[in-house]
Amino acid sequence: MFDKVMFDSVIKGLANDKLPPNDAAALVRSKAVNPALKIAVKNFNTWKALCDSKRDEAKKILEQAEQKTKDMLKPEWMPNIYTVGEVKGAVDIIKAIGDNLQKKALEYAEAFAVDGLRGNSYVEIISKSFPQITSQDVKAFETYVQAARAKIIADNRGMSAVRDRVAEYAKRCETLARAAEARHKKALGMATSTKDELKKSADACDKHVANAKECLRKFENKIKAITDVLNNKDDKNTTNMVKGLVGERNENLKKASGATKTLRLEMDQAEKTFNASPTKDILKEFATRLVKLKKDQVALEKEVTDHKTKTIVLQDKVIKAAGIKI
């Protein structure tokens, strides 16, 4: 699926200290640098298309599971073990999609890094293989490669967010599967443990809250990092650094947003279970905990929304005012 990006070895294979300086520079550009970057871009486009298609596939499966679960909550729904099996099966399918993307991500990274494009060894290799090329031309190669590479790496962060979204879909589908199984048992008059169901939901909510908070912590760190880089804008790498940090900033906010959506789904399930059997024991053991989790959910959703509508908007204006296109 991915072609190996050959770079350092190609430069070494072209080595020729007899060529005129301009011809040597043209040879390196046409036979090593441009072909390597062309393949790197091709690989990225292939990777992006795969990530986008698999995300859409996983999202569609999740939506189907959501609809099946909603149908089960209708009063006229008749118990059907196949429906529960379909929702549980959706979890396995989405997880398989995520595992496949993880495997492909490793293959993609290996193709990109196999022969020097992700490092800076090529600078020394050019100088040794073609000592006649001026330091100015070597520096021009370095700047050109770094700029192209920085864009690919920045765009790759967006693809990491897509992979994480598929994993988040699997978590949401697991919540749906538990809800479907509980509804099925209830429809058949089978005994279920409200405490066990509430504990599962509350424990899951705790994990989603912690995940969202960690993503927001990383997001805020990137906000600060971007501000620090802009305050030192005399640095020659400011533009590339800012673009890379913006990618990480946006990625972490998307992860936080996904975690809060999963938290809401799990919280809704916990509330339904709690309201269906508000006995004294249940009230004593879970009321305070669920109230706290609900407050966390509302606060996190507000924080994510504020960052989307205010924090990012304001920082992007500062970035653009500094003459950096993002």
Secondary structure, DSSP 4 states (H G I P E B T S, - for coil): -----B-HHHHHHH--TTS-HHHHHHHHIIIIIHHHHHHHHHHHHHHHHHHHHHHHHHHHHHHHHHHHHHHHTSTTPPP-HHHHHHHHHHHHHHHHHHHHHHHHHHHHHHHHHTBSTTSSHHHHHHHHH-TTS-HHHHHHHHHHHHHHHHHHHHHHHHHHHHHHHHHHHHHHHHHHHHHHHHHHHHHTT----HHHHHHHHHHHHHHHHHHHHHHHHHHHHHHHHHHHHHHTTTSTTHHHHHHHHHHHHHHHHHHHHHHHHHHHHHHHHHHHHHHH---HHHHHHHHHHHHHHHHHHHHHHHHHHHIIIIIHHHHHHHHHHTT---
